[in-house]
Amino acid sequence: MIPTSLDDVKKVLSENLDMQGIDLDCVKEDAPLFLGLGLDSLDAIELVVILRKNYDIVIENMDEGRKIFQTLGTLREHIEKTRKK
């Protein structure tokens, strides 16, 4: 298992998503991605692409995605557990 820090995840998100007005340095691991950070359904699609491109992780279906994209922490844990590169 390759360790993935919260800062790593924040960096990837900030480089790939339009997160204007959000200071990711102040965002905690339990912050909800969609309510807390204001992401929307288009961002969810972009997150799927980001995981594939950066970590070689494929999200198989929407139910799996909902669980993974609950918070920054659930996203980080999933990346750490399943990343291939």
C-alpha positions in Angstrom: 0.0 0.0 0.0 1.4 3.4 -1.0 0.7 6.1 1.7 -1.3 9.0 0.5 -1.4 12.2 2.5 -4.4 14.5 2.7 -2.1 17.2 1.3 -1.4 15.0 -1.8 -5.2 14.7 -2.4 -5.8 18.5 -1.9 -3.0 19.3 -4.4 -4.4 17.0 -7.1 -7.9 18.4 -6.6 -6.7 22.0 -6.7 -4.7 21.3 -9.9 -7.6 19.7 -11.6 -10.8 21.3 -10.4 -12.0 24.9 -10.3 -11.9 25.5 -6.6 -11.8 29.3 -6.5 -12.6 30.8 -3.2 -11.8 27.6 -1.2 -8.7 27.6 1.0 -7.8 24.0 0.9 -5.2 24.5 3.7 -8.0 25.1 6.1 -10.1 22.1 4.9 -10.2 19.1 7.2 -10.3 15.4 6.3 -14.0 15.1 7.3 -15.1 17.9 4.9 -17.8 16.7 2.6 -16.7 17.0 -1.0 -20.1 18.1 -2.4 -21.7 20.1 0.4 -18.5 21.4 2.1 -16.4 22.1 -0.9 -19.3 23.0 -3.3 -18.5 20.4 -5.9 -21.3 19.4 -8.3 -22.2 16.5 -10.6 -19.8 17.7 -13.3 -17.1 17.7 -10.7 -18.0 14.1 -9.8 -17.3 13.1 -13.4 -14.1 15.1 -13.3 -13.1 13.3 -10.1 -13.5 9.9 -11.8 -11.2 11.1 -14.6 -8.7 12.5 -12.1 -8.5 9.2 -10.2 -8.0 7.3 -13.5 -5.4 9.7 -14.8 -3.4 10.3 -11.6 -3.8 7.0 -9.7 -4.9 4.4 -12.3 -8.1 3.9 -10.2 -11.3 3.1 -12.0 -14.7 3.8 -10.4 -17.0 1.0 -11.5 -20.4 2.5 -10.7 -22.3 5.4 -9.1 -22.8 3.6 -5.8 -19.1 3.0 -5.4 -18.4 6.6 -6.3 -20.9 7.9 -3.7 -19.1 6.1 -1.0 -15.6 7.2 -2.2 -16.6 10.8 -2.7 -18.3 11.4 0.7 -15.4 13.3 2.2 -11.8 14.2 1.6 -10.9 11.4 4.0 -12.9 8.7 2.2 -11.3 9.8 -1.1 -7.8 9.7 0.4 -8.4 6.3 2.0 -9.7 4.9 -1.3 -6.7 6.2 -3.2 -4.3 4.9 -0.6 -5.9 1.5 -0.6 -6.3 0.9 -4.3 -3.8 3.1 -6.2 -1.5 1.3 -8.7 1.1 4.0 -9.4 
